[in-house]
Amino acid sequence: MKRFCFALDLKNDPELIDEYIKQHENVWPEILDSITNAGIINMEIYNVGNRLFMIMETTDDFDPEAKAEADQNNPKVQEWESLMNNYQKRLPFAKEHQKWVQMNRIFSLNKQRT
């Protein structure tokens, strides 16, 4: 299993943040299918203020580039992403077309103790 962690900001508007959270209470079935069909076993999103943190656990053969390409060719995913753009604000150091920015692990308790 692989684990990926990502960060993204929301627009700093309490009403928009609440709407974003509500959107994620009932994610469209097509979006859930696109996630699981790509080899993502579990995904969790956390927030504090307008900052989001996502953890993805995937199969060992998960390919982020293949997932991104599949998403580009999936009209329902593009519709979802367009809706999410109403709430999301890219991090200042994100690349031009990048929303979620992959984070680097800098500490592991298990690794320190071995």
C-alpha positions in Angstrom: 0.0 0.0 0.0 1.1 3.6 -0.8 0.2 6.7 1.1 0.0 10.2 -0.4 -0.7 13.4 1.5 -1.8 16.7 -0.2 -2.7 20.2 0.9 -5.0 22.8 -0.7 -6.6 26.0 0.6 -10.2 27.1 0.3 -11.3 30.6 -0.3 -11.3 32.3 3.1 -15.1 32.7 3.3 -17.0 30.9 6.1 -20.1 30.4 4.0 -18.1 28.9 1.1 -16.2 26.7 3.5 -19.4 25.4 5.0 -20.8 24.7 1.5 -17.6 22.8 0.5 -17.9 20.6 3.6 -21.6 20.0 2.8 -20.7 19.0 -0.8 -18.4 16.3 0.6 -21.2 14.8 2.8 -22.7 13.3 -0.4 -20.1 13.1 -3.1 -21.5 12.1 -6.5 -21.4 8.3 -7.1 -19.4 8.8 -10.3 -16.7 10.6 -8.4 -16.5 7.8 -5.8 -16.3 5.3 -8.6 -13.5 7.2 -10.4 -11.6 7.3 -7.1 -11.9 3.6 -6.2 -11.5 2.4 -9.9 -8.1 4.2 -9.9 -6.8 2.0 -7.1 -7.4 4.4 -4.2 -8.4 2.3 -1.2 -9.1 5.1 1.2 -9.2 8.9 1.1 -9.8 11.3 3.9 -9.9 15.1 3.8 -9.4 17.2 6.9 -9.7 21.0 7.4 -8.6 23.7 9.8 -9.8 27.2 8.9 -9.5 27.3 5.2 -6.6 24.8 4.9 -7.4 21.3 3.6 -5.3 18.2 4.1 -5.9 15.0 2.2 -4.6 11.5 2.9 -4.9 8.9 0.1 -4.1 5.2 0.6 -3.7 3.3 -2.6 -2.8 0.0 -4.1 0.9 -0.6 -4.7 0.4 -0.2 -8.5 -1.5 3.1 -8.2 -0.3 5.6 -10.9 -1.1 9.3 -10.1 -0.4 10.3 -13.7 -2.8 7.7 -15.1 -5.5 8.9 -12.6 -4.9 12.5 -13.7 -5.3 11.5 -17.3 -8.4 9.5 -16.6 -9.9 12.5 -14.7 -9.2 14.8 -17.7 -11.2 12.5 -19.9 -14.1 11.9 -17.5 -16.9 14.6 -18.1 -18.4 13.9 -14.7 -15.1 14.4 -12.9 -14.6 17.6 -14.8 -18.0 18.8 -13.8 -17.2 18.0 -10.1 -13.8 19.8 -10.4 -15.5 22.8 -12.0 -17.9 22.9 -9.0 -15.1 22.6 -6.5 -13.2 25.5 -8.2 -15.9 27.7 -6.7 -14.5 27.0 -3.2 -10.9 26.2 -3.7 -7.9 28.5 -3.8 -4.6 27.1 -5.0 -1.5 27.4 -2.8 0.8 30.2 -3.8 3.5 27.8 -4.8 1.3 25.4 -6.8 2.1 24.9 -10.4 -0.2 26.5 -13.0 -2.8 23.7 -13.3 -2.1 22.1 -9.9 -4.8 22.1 -7.2 -3.8 19.6 -4.5 0.0 19.9 -3.8 1.7 16.7 -2.6 3.3 17.1 0.8 6.7 15.6 1.8 6.9 13.5 5.0 9.5 15.1 7.3 9.0 12.9 10.4 8.0 9.3 11.2 7.8 8.1 14.7 8.2 4.5 13.6 11.2 5.3 11.5 12.8 7.2 14.4 12.4 4.3 16.7 13.9 1.7 14.4 
